[in-house]
Amino acid sequence: MSTVTPFAVLALIGAVSGAVTAWLILRRNPPVQVLTPAAPPEPMEPEVTARLLADEYSVRLAALAGLAGRADADPARRQDCVDEIAAQLRYRWHDQPAWQAELWRLLLPHLRRDSPRFWPGMYLRAEHVVLHDVDLRGCELLDVVFRSVRFVGDARFDGVVFTGLACFEEACFARHAWFRGARFGVGADFENATFTGSAEFTRATAGRAMWFDEARFSARTDFSEVVFADDVSFAGAGFAGRTTFRGARFAADAFFGGARFGGHADFTGATADRFRFPRAHARTDVYAVRQWPTGWAPGPPRPLKPGLWAEVVREKQG
């Protein structure tokens, strides 16, 4: 299974709806033709632009609310409105959490499926920014890019439907990350992500490949009863706390090459077309209860800083 580094194509097609889909698909299917960017949006009226750059907190919010009202009536304006609100998330007021909370109050009614003002097919892009108390529960999005985002406070994605691809590459979840029941329609990328608090993916589903390569899970990690229809990779991932894949169903490869399990690990009832643990290790000089997939077990321990570690190997038959 490939764990090739993604191609840097977002800079070429960033303005195209679905750009993230193209980017991640390129990881496995190199392009045979160059994608043509969509026509640029019509320029914004100068007075609206001025209000969006105003130094007054209330003036900016009023301008954004006006954009959203116009977008309700004109679907062609909706993605531009989402992009503008996302851009405003990085603006630094003296009270950044309160500012972002106001922006989310404007945006969320257009992303939640049960809202009368729901806008289908939106993509959301926020990179290299600190986001406070993100709560996208019940939302539906096309593609999302949260690359190198630091999530401060709980990050709630329970029940989110990602109809396209979701990128959380190098994201840092400074508290708990909740993805319970989330639906990743075309897969997701969590490479090099850091989960400081609990990482909850219970009953999440994915229609295509999922990447967690080199991710760091510091506390409770729960992938119980997930259903992943394609390959999933945890190459080089670190699991420091209690980890469970209980009842997980992987329709293709479940790859844990080079992964480290420092605490409890439970694969009871987990199934896969093929489990792979090349050079994966479990720490043996700490108290931990572990249940490995059928046919796998830890080998003899040996020093491997820090402490003693045993490689996870296939059990000998007979």
Secondary structure in CASP SS format (residue, H / E / C, confidence):
PFRMAT SS
TARGET T0000
AUTHOR 0000-0000-0000
METHOD secondary structure of the structure
MODEL  1
M C 1.00
S C 1.00
T C 1.00
V C 1.00
T C 1.00
P C 1.00
F C 1.00
A C 1.00
V C 1.00
L H 1.00
A H 1.00
L H 1.00
I H 1.00
G C 1.00
A C 1.00
V C 1.00
S C 1.00
G C 1.00
A H 1.00
V H 1.00
T H 1.00
A H 1.00
W H 1.00
L H 1.00
I H 1.00
L C 1.00
R C 1.00
R C 1.00
N C 1.00
P C 1.00
P C 1.00
V C 1.00
Q C 1.00
V C 1.00
L C 1.00
T C 1.00
P C 1.00
A C 1.00
A C 1.00
P C 1.00
P C 1.00
E C 1.00
P C 1.00
M C 1.00
E C 1.00
P H 1.00
E H 1.00
V H 1.00
T H 1.00
A H 1.00
R H 1.00
L H 1.00
L C 1.00
A C 1.00
D C 1.00
E C 1.00
Y H 1.00
S H 1.00
V H 1.00
R H 1.00
L H 1.00
A H 1.00
A H 1.00
L H 1.00
A H 1.00
G H 1.00
L H 1.00
A H 1.00
G H 1.00
R H 1.00
A H 1.00
D H 1.00
A H 1.00
D C 1.00
P H 1.00
A H 1.00
R H 1.00
R H 1.00
Q H 1.00
D H 1.00
C H 1.00
V H 1.00
D H 1.00
E H 1.00
I H 1.00
A H 1.00
A H 1.00
Q H 1.00
L C 1.00
R C 1.00
Y C 1.00
R C 1.00
W C 1.00
H C 1.00
D C 1.00
Q H 1.00
P H 1.00
A H 1.00
W H 1.00
Q H 1.00
A H 1.00
E H 1.00
L H 1.00
W H 1.00
R H 1.00
L H 1.00
L H 1.00
L H 1.00
P H 1.00
H H 1.00
L C 1.00
R E 1.00
R C 1.00
D C 1.00
S C 1.00
P C 1.00
R C 1.00
F C 1.00
W C 1.00
P C 1.00
G C 1.00
M C 1.00
Y C 1.00
L E 1.00
R E 1.00
A C 1.00
E C 1.00
H C 1.00
V C 1.00
V E 1.00
L E 1.00
H E 1.00
D C 1.00
V C 1.00
D E 1.00
L C 1.00
R C 1.00
G C 1.00
C E 1.00
E E 1.00
L E 1.00
L C 1.00
D C 1.00
V E 1.00
V E 1.00
F C 1.00
R C 1.00
S C 1.00
V C 1.00
R E 1.00
F E 1.00
V E 1.00
G C 1.00
D C 1.00
A E 1.00
R E 1.00
F C 1.00
D C 1.00
G C 1.00
V C 1.00
V E 1.00
F E 1.00
T C 1.00
G C 1.00
L C 1.00
A E 1.00
C E 1.00
F C 1.00
E C 1.00
E C 1.00
A C 1.00
C E 1.00
F E 1.00
A C 1.00
R C 1.00
H C 1.00
A E 1.00
W E 1.00
F C 1.00
R C 1.00
G C 1.00
A C 1.00
R E 1.00
F E 1.00
G C 1.00
V C 1.00
G C 1.00
A E 1.00
D E 1.00
F C 1.00
E C 1.00
N C 1.00
A C 1.00
T E 1.00
F E 1.00
T C 1.00
G C 1.00
S C 1.00
A E 1.00
E E 1.00
F C 1.00
T C 1.00
R C 1.00
A C 1.00
T E 1.00
A E 1.00
G C 1.00
R C 1.00
A C 1.00
M E 1.00
W E 1.00
F C 1.00
D C 1.00
E C 1.00
A C 1.00
R E 1.00
F E 1.00
S C 1.00
A C 1.00
R C 1.00
T E 1.00
D E 1.00
F C 1.00
S C 1.00
E C 1.00
V C 1.00
V E 1.00
F E 1.00
A C 1.00
D C 1.00
D C 1.00
V E 1.00
S E 1.00
F C 1.00
A C 1.00
G C 1.00
A C 1.00
G E 1.00
F E 1.00
A C 1.00
G C 1.00
R C 1.00
T E 1.00
T E 1.00
F C 1.00
R C 1.00
G C 1.00
A C 1.00
R E 1.00
F E 1.00
A E 1.00
A E 1.00
D E 1.00
A E 1.00
F E 1.00
F C 1.00
G C 1.00
G C 1.00
A C 1.00
R E 1.00
F E 1.00
G C 1.00
G C 1.00
H C 1.00
A E 1.00
D E 1.00
F C 1.00
T C 1.00
G C 1.00
A C 1.00
T E 1.00
A E 1.00
D E 1.00
R E 1.00
F E 1.00
R E 1.00
F C 1.00
P C 1.00
R C 1.00
A C 1.00
H E 1.00
A E 1.00
R E 1.00
T C 1.00
D C 1.00
V C 1.00
Y C 1.00
A C 1.00
V C 1.00
R E 1.00
Q E 1.00
W C 1.00
P C 1.00
T C 1.00
G C 1.00
W E 1.00
A E 1.00
P E 1.00
G E 1.00
P E 1.00
P E 1.00
R E 1.00
P E 1.00
L C 1.00
K C 1.00
P C 1.00
G C 1.00
L E 1.00
W E 1.00
A E 1.00
E E 1.00
V E 1.00
V E 1.00
R E 1.00
E C 1.00
K C 1.00
Q C 1.00
G C 1.00
END
